[in-house]
Amino acid sequence: MALTLDPELAAALAPMATVLASLPPLAPNDPQALRDRVGGMLTARAATTPDISSIKRKDHTTTAPDGHTINIAEFRSETTPASNNEPSPAIFYIHGGGMILGSVDMFTPGIKQRVHSTGIPVFAVTYRLAPEFPDPIPVTDCFSGLQWLSTHAAEVGIDPAKIVIMGESAGGGLAAGTALMARDQGLSPPLRKQILIYPMLDDTNIEPIAGIEPYATWTSSYNLTGWTALLGKARGTNEVSPYAAPARAKDLSGLPETYIDCGQLDIFVHEDVQFAARLMAAGVQTELHIYPGQIHGFNAYAPEAQYAKSATENVKRAILTV
């Protein structure tokens, strides 16, 4: 039996199906065109999402090894301010965007919703994007932001032993790479957990997948564009660092407890399942969810659908059990 789109998701996508079908295909390796198309959609979605005014933003900065100033945006509920009381867990968040687009501003509505639902502050890092800033700059920026949060934990009222690193799509890949870097460089205390939402992990995943490509909102061609922007001529070779493409990591032992989820009709599904299996084989406590009939970004396209609600609740539980 062929893979099919979940009926609830199909109904939610119906109003935009005609528009999406009319869009001309993008040529591979044109990051600006991909930025314009996908970035425009993300910006429009953010602009039409109701704000949660009780969640406030405060910006912090740190410095990358090359001297670049990195911004870390703290999102915290007014009802749970930082104080001298018991330090709280924290989420260190890395936004998505295929390695080439996206910003904290584009993902602020989702960040605020997560703070609102969990009561846990989020610290969202602004990392530099490829191709202008290729590997290793994006993951190094993320690790610099994580080091800042760990070092300044007491100042912002969090427990450095309860930092959860989290990312979606490319942000999930960068979160996994940052977790590997944190392990290898001896971040102390170590990360408590990594939450990887349909993470982009494997630079060799550039061919259409039968049964999935017709439903792909992030296509194999888009994936080729993103990975080539990040890695250049090294993409697909043995020169690729596991910090850039965590599927390349030979040793996954010693990583934090891991949560991974992905839609069944997402081009990342096979690499995510394989990564989860390898984590378990390496002795890492791992939770994996594959949602039937769901596409990349399904929880954003149809947030009220049953599977999206289940995914949201599962992520919330994973956060609250640190």
C-alpha positions as CSV (number, residue, x, y, z in Angstrom):
1,M,0.0,0.0,0.0
2,A,1.3,3.5,-0.9
3,L,2.1,6.1,1.6
4,T,-0.7,8.7,1.9
5,L,-1.3,12.1,3.4
6,D,-3.2,12.2,6.7
7,P,-6.8,13.3,6.0
8,E,-6.7,16.0,8.7
9,L,-3.5,17.4,7.3
10,A,-4.7,17.2,3.7
11,A,-7.8,19.3,4.7
12,A,-5.6,21.9,6.3
13,L,-3.3,22.1,3.3
14,A,-6.2,22.3,0.8
15,P,-6.5,26.1,0.8
16,M,-2.9,26.6,-0.2
17,A,-2.6,23.6,-2.5
18,T,-3.5,25.5,-5.6
19,V,-1.0,28.3,-4.9
20,L,1.8,25.8,-4.1
21,A,1.1,23.8,-7.3
22,S,1.3,27.0,-9.4
23,L,4.8,27.8,-8.1
24,P,7.6,27.1,-10.7
25,P,10.3,24.7,-9.6
26,L,13.4,26.2,-8.2
27,A,16.8,25.4,-9.8
28,P,19.2,23.5,-7.5
29,N,21.9,25.5,-5.8
30,D,20.1,28.8,-5.9
31,P,20.0,29.7,-2.2
32,Q,18.6,33.2,-2.7
33,A,15.6,31.9,-4.6
34,L,15.0,29.4,-1.9
35,R,15.4,32.1,0.8
36,D,12.8,34.2,-1.0
37,R,10.3,31.4,-1.3
38,V,10.6,29.6,2.0
39,G,11.6,32.7,4.0
40,G,8.6,34.6,2.7
41,M,6.3,31.9,3.9
42,L,7.9,31.8,7.3
43,T,7.7,35.6,7.6
44,A,4.0,35.6,6.6
45,R,3.2,32.9,9.1
46,A,4.9,34.7,11.9
47,A,3.1,38.0,11.0
48,T,-0.3,36.3,11.2
49,T,0.3,34.4,14.5
50,P,-1.2,36.1,17.6
51,D,1.4,37.4,20.0
52,I,1.6,36.2,23.6
53,S,2.3,39.5,25.3
54,S,3.1,37.9,28.6
55,I,6.3,36.4,27.2
56,K,9.0,39.0,27.2
57,R,12.3,39.0,25.3
58,K,15.7,40.2,26.6
59,D,18.8,40.1,24.4
60,H,22.3,39.0,25.5
61,T,25.5,38.8,23.5
62,T,28.6,36.8,23.4
63,T,31.6,36.6,21.0
64,A,32.5,33.8,18.5
65,P,36.1,32.6,18.2
66,D,36.5,34.9,15.2
67,G,35.3,38.0,17.1
68,H,31.8,38.1,15.7
69,T,29.1,39.2,18.1
70,I,26.4,36.5,18.6
71,N,23.0,37.4,19.9
72,I,21.1,35.1,22.4
73,A,17.5,36.1,22.9
74,E,16.0,35.1,26.2
75,F,12.2,34.5,26.2
76,R,10.6,34.3,29.6
77,S,7.1,34.5,31.0
78,E,6.3,37.4,33.2
79,T,4.7,35.0,35.6
80,T,8.0,33.0,36.1
81,P,10.7,35.7,36.2
82,A,14.4,35.0,36.9
83,S,15.0,35.4,40.6
84,N,17.0,34.2,43.5
85,N,14.6,31.3,44.0
86,E,15.2,27.7,42.8
87,P,17.0,27.9,39.4
88,S,14.9,26.5,36.5
89,P,15.7,24.3,33.5
90,A,16.3,26.1,30.2
91,I,15.9,25.4,26.5
92,F,18.8,26.4,24.3
93,Y,17.0,26.8,20.9
94,I,18.4,26.7,17.4
95,H,16.0,27.8,14.6
96,G,15.5,26.0,11.3
97,G,15.9,27.1,7.7
98,G,17.9,24.6,5.7
99,M,21.2,26.2,6.8
100,I,20.6,29.2,4.6
101,L,17.6,31.1,5.9
102,G,15.5,31.8,9.0
103,S,15.9,34.0,12.1
104,V,14.9,34.1,15.7
105,D,12.2,36.7,14.7
106,M,10.7,34.3,12.2
107,F,10.3,31.6,14.8
108,T,9.4,33.8,17.8
109,P,5.6,32.8,17.8
110,G,6.6,29.2,18.3
111,I,9.2,30.0,20.9
112,K,6.7,32.1,22.8
113,Q,4.1,29.3,22.7
114,R,6.6,26.9,24.1
115,V,7.5,29.2,27.0
116,H,3.8,29.7,27.6
117,S,3.0,26.0,27.7
118,T,6.0,24.8,29.7
119,G,6.9,27.8,31.9
120,I,10.5,27.2,31.0
121,P,12.6,30.0,29.6
122,V,14.0,29.7,26.1
123,F,17.4,31.1,24.9
124,A,17.4,31.4,21.1
125,V,20.8,31.8,19.4
126,T,21.3,33.8,16.2
127,Y,23.8,32.0,14.1
128,R,25.3,33.0,10.8
129,L,23.9,31.5,7.7
130,A,25.5,29.7,4.7
131,P,26.6,30.2,1.9
132,E,28.0,33.6,3.1
133,F,29.2,31.8,6.3
134,P,29.8,28.2,5.5
135,D,30.8,25.4,7.9
136,P,32.1,25.4,10.6
137,I,30.7,28.9,11.3
138,P,27.0,28.1,12.0
139,V,27.7,25.2,14.4
140,T,30.5,27.1,16.1
141,D,28.2,30.1,16.6
142,C,25.7,27.8,18.2
143,F,28.3,26.3,20.5
144,S,29.5,29.7,21.5
145,G,26.0,30.6,22.5
146,L,25.6,27.4,24.5
147,Q,28.9,28.1,26.3
148,W,27.6,31.6,27.2
149,L,24.4,30.1,28.7
150,S,26.2,27.5,30.7
151,T,28.7,30.0,32.0
152,H,26.1,32.7,32.9
153,A,23.5,30.3,34.2
154,A,23.4,31.7,37.7
155,E,23.0,35.3,36.3
156,V,19.8,34.3,34.4
157,G,18.4,32.0,37.0
158,I,18.8,28.7,35.4
159,D,20.3,25.4,36.5
160,P,23.3,24.6,34.2
161,A,22.8,20.9,34.7
162,K,19.3,21.2,33.3
163,I,19.9,22.7,29.9
164,V,18.0,21.2,27.0
165,I,19.3,21.8,23.5
166,M,16.5,21.9,20.9
167,G,16.2,22.6,17.2
168,E,13.9,22.0,14.3
169,S,14.9,20.9,10.8
170,A,18.3,22.5,10.1
171,G,18.2,23.7,13.7
172,G,17.8,20.1,14.8
173,G,20.9,19.2,12.8
174,L,22.8,22.1,14.3
175,A,21.5,21.1,17.8
176,A,22.8,17.5,17.3
177,G,26.2,18.9,16.0
178,T,26.4,21.3,18.9
179,A,25.7,18.4,21.3
180,L,28.5,16.4,19.8
181,M,30.8,19.4,20.1
182,A,29.8,19.9,23.8
183,R,30.6,16.3,24.5
184,D,33.9,16.4,22.8
185,Q,35.0,19.7,24.4
186,G,33.8,18.7,27.8
187,L,31.0,21.2,28.5
188,S,30.5,21.0,32.2
189,P,27.9,20.3,33.4
190,P,26.9,18.3,30.3
191,L,23.7,18.9,28.4
192,R,20.7,17.3,30.1
193,K,18.8,16.4,26.9
194,Q,18.6,17.1,23.2
195,I,15.3,17.5,21.5
196,L,15.6,17.1,17.7
197,I,12.4,17.9,15.7
198,Y,12.6,16.4,12.2
199,P,16.4,17.1,12.2
200,M,18.5,17.6,9.0
201,L,21.4,15.3,9.7
202,D,22.8,13.8,6.5
203,D,24.4,15.7,3.6
204,T,24.2,12.7,1.3
205,N,20.4,12.7,1.3
206,I,19.9,14.5,-2.0
207,E,18.0,12.1,-4.2
208,P,14.2,11.9,-4.4
209,I,12.7,9.2,-2.2
210,A,9.9,7.2,-3.8
211,G,6.6,7.7,-2.1
212,I,7.8,10.7,-0.2
213,E,8.9,13.3,-2.7
214,P,5.4,14.0,-4.0
215,Y,4.5,15.3,-0.5
216,A,7.8,17.0,0.3
217,T,7.5,20.5,1.5
218,W,11.3,20.5,1.9
219,T,12.4,18.6,-1.3
220,S,15.6,16.7,-2.2
221,S,16.5,19.6,-4.5
222,Y,16.1,22.1,-1.6
223,N,18.2,19.8,0.6
224,L,21.0,19.7,-2.1
225,T,20.9,23.5,-2.1
226,G,21.1,23.8,1.7
227,W,23.9,21.3,2.1
228,T,26.0,22.6,-0.8
229,A,25.7,26.1,0.6
230,L,27.0,24.9,3.9
231,L,29.7,22.5,2.8
232,G,30.6,23.6,-0.8
233,K,32.6,21.0,-2.7
234,A,33.1,18.9,0.4
235,R,29.5,17.9,0.4
236,G,29.2,14.1,0.0
237,T,32.9,13.5,0.6
238,N,34.9,12.2,3.5
239,E,35.9,15.7,4.4
240,V,32.6,16.5,6.0
241,S,32.7,17.1,9.8
242,P,30.2,15.3,12.0
243,Y,29.5,18.6,13.7
244,A,28.2,19.8,10.4
245,A,26.4,16.6,9.4
246,P,25.8,14.5,12.6
247,A,24.9,11.4,10.6
248,R,28.6,11.3,9.8
249,A,29.5,10.9,13.5
250,K,31.2,7.5,14.1
251,D,30.8,7.6,17.9
252,L,27.4,8.6,19.5
253,S,28.2,7.4,23.0
254,G,28.2,9.9,25.8
255,L,25.5,12.1,24.2
256,P,22.6,13.4,26.3
257,E,19.2,11.7,26.5
258,T,17.6,12.3,23.1
259,Y,14.1,12.9,21.8
260,I,13.5,12.8,18.0
261,D,10.3,13.1,16.0
262,C,9.6,13.2,12.3
263,G,6.7,12.9,9.9
264,Q,6.5,9.7,7.8
265,L,6.3,11.8,4.6
266,D,9.4,13.9,5.5
267,I,12.5,13.4,3.4
268,F,14.5,13.3,6.7
269,V,12.6,10.3,8.1
270,H,15.1,7.6,7.2
271,E,18.1,9.5,8.4
272,D,16.3,10.4,11.6
273,V,15.3,6.7,12.3
274,Q,18.8,5.6,11.6
275,F,20.3,8.2,13.9
276,A,17.9,7.2,16.7
277,A,18.8,3.5,16.2
278,R,22.5,4.3,16.4
279,L,22.0,6.4,19.5
280,M,20.3,3.5,21.2
281,A,23.1,1.1,20.1
282,A,25.6,3.5,21.6
283,G,23.7,3.3,25.0
284,V,22.0,6.7,24.8
285,Q,18.4,6.9,26.2
286,T,16.4,7.7,23.1
287,E,12.7,8.4,22.4
288,L,11.6,8.3,18.8
289,H,8.2,9.2,17.2
290,I,7.3,8.8,13.6
291,Y,3.9,10.3,12.7
292,P,2.0,8.6,9.9
293,G,0.9,10.6,6.9
294,Q,2.8,13.8,8.1
295,I,5.0,16.0,6.1
296,H,8.0,18.2,7.0
297,G,6.7,21.0,9.3
298,F,3.3,19.3,9.8
299,N,2.8,20.7,13.3
300,A,3.0,24.2,11.8
301,Y,0.7,23.6,8.8
302,A,-2.1,22.0,10.9
303,P,-1.5,22.7,14.6
304,E,-5.0,21.6,15.6
305,A,-4.8,18.2,13.9
306,Q,-4.6,15.2,16.1
307,Y,-1.0,14.2,15.2
308,A,0.2,17.7,15.5
309,K,-1.4,18.0,19.0
310,S,0.2,14.6,19.9
311,A,3.6,15.8,18.8
312,T,3.2,19.1,20.7
313,E,2.3,17.2,23.9
314,N,5.1,14.7,23.5
315,V,7.7,17.5,23.1
316,K,6.2,19.3,26.1
317,R,6.5,16.2,28.2
318,A,10.1,15.7,27.0
319,I,10.9,19.2,28.2
320,L,9.2,18.9,31.5
321,T,10.9,15.7,32.5
322,V,14.4,17.2,32.7
